[in-house]
Amino acid sequence: MDAAQLGATLRARRRELNLTQSEAADLADISTRVLSDLENGRETVRLDIVNAVVNALGLSLSVSVQRP
């Protein structure tokens, strides 16, 4: 999953929960700007931040590392 797909997934889930970006950002203890950048695939975000957003939205995160 690339950054744009991740962002779209998080945005869709946030909207399913009827949360504003501000409300979701508060739940994840991050700024609204960081959440906006994440949802729009504009910024590479640290894994701990992605994990906080995923948890706040009731999703789970799975990470795999593969050799090219």
C-alpha positions as CSV (number, residue, x, y, z in Angstrom):
1,M,0.0,0.0,0.0
2,D,1.4,3.4,-1.0
3,A,1.0,6.7,0.9
4,A,-2.0,7.7,-1.3
5,Q,-3.8,4.4,-0.7
6,L,-3.1,4.6,3.0
7,G,-4.4,8.2,3.2
8,A,-7.6,7.3,1.3
9,T,-8.2,4.3,3.6
10,L,-7.8,6.4,6.7
11,R,-10.0,9.3,5.3
12,A,-12.8,6.8,4.4
13,R,-12.7,5.2,7.8
14,R,-12.8,8.6,9.5
15,R,-15.8,9.6,7.5
16,E,-17.5,6.3,8.3
17,L,-17.1,7.2,11.9
18,N,-18.5,10.7,11.2
19,L,-15.4,12.3,12.7
20,T,-13.9,15.6,11.6
21,Q,-10.2,15.7,11.0
22,S,-9.9,17.7,14.2
23,E,-11.7,15.1,16.2
24,A,-9.7,12.2,14.7
25,A,-6.5,14.1,15.3
26,D,-7.4,14.7,18.9
27,L,-8.1,11.0,19.4
28,A,-4.7,10.2,17.9
29,D,-3.0,13.0,19.8
30,I,-1.5,14.6,16.7
31,S,-2.1,17.9,14.9
32,T,-4.8,18.3,12.3
33,R,-2.1,19.3,9.8
34,V,-0.3,16.0,10.2
35,L,-3.6,14.1,9.8
36,S,-4.4,16.1,6.7
37,D,-1.0,15.5,5.2
38,L,-1.3,11.8,6.0
39,E,-4.8,11.5,4.4
40,N,-3.6,13.3,1.3
41,G,-0.4,11.3,0.9
42,R,1.6,14.5,1.1
43,E,4.1,13.5,3.8
44,T,5.9,10.5,4.9
45,V,4.8,10.0,8.5
46,R,6.6,8.1,11.2
47,L,5.2,4.6,11.9
48,D,4.2,5.5,15.5
49,I,2.0,8.3,14.1
50,V,0.4,6.0,11.6
51,N,-0.2,3.5,14.3
52,A,-1.8,6.2,16.6
53,V,-4.2,7.2,13.8
54,V,-5.0,3.6,12.9
55,N,-5.8,2.8,16.6
56,A,-7.9,6.0,17.0
57,L,-10.0,4.9,14.0
58,G,-10.5,1.3,15.2
59,L,-8.3,-0.2,12.5
60,S,-5.3,-2.5,12.8
61,L,-1.9,-2.2,11.2
62,S,0.2,-4.9,9.7
63,V,3.7,-4.3,8.5
64,S,5.9,-6.5,6.4
65,V,9.4,-6.0,5.2
66,Q,10.5,-7.4,1.9
67,R,13.6,-7.4,-0.1
68,P,13.5,-5.8,-3.5
